Amino acid sequence: MDRTKRCDIENVKGREFARKARRYARRTKLRYAYDTTRGKGSHALVTVGNRRTTVPYGEIGTGLLAAMLKDLGIRREEF
């Protein structure tokens, strides 16, 4: 991914990320789970297929967003 595209990824909130991950899972026919009991404090666990990541409830910056997508194995263009 070139620098311009990396910088253009917008900030999203945790719930919006979970919603987009759920839509992605439905599109690709993967299992999706959103578990608030597994996260600590203001975090939840999102599982897509066999991969999972921890999602904060607040704002997600560009670096964290890229890392979370990598954890789930989702390319930014598909998200």
Stockholm file with secondary structure:
# STOCKHOLM 1.0

chainA/1-79         MDRTKRCDIENVKGREFARKARRYARRTKLRYAYDTTRGKGSHALVTVGNRRTTVPYGEIGTGLLAAMLKDLGIRREEF
#=GR chainA/1-79 SS CCHHHHHHCCCEEHHHHHHHHHHHHHHHTCCEEEESSSSCSSEEEEEETTEEEEEESSEECHHHHHHHHHHHTCCTTTC
#=GC SS_cons        CCHHHHHHCCCEEHHHHHHHHHHHHHHHTCCEEEESSSSCSSEEEEEETTEEEEEESSEECHHHHHHHHHHHTCCTTTC
//
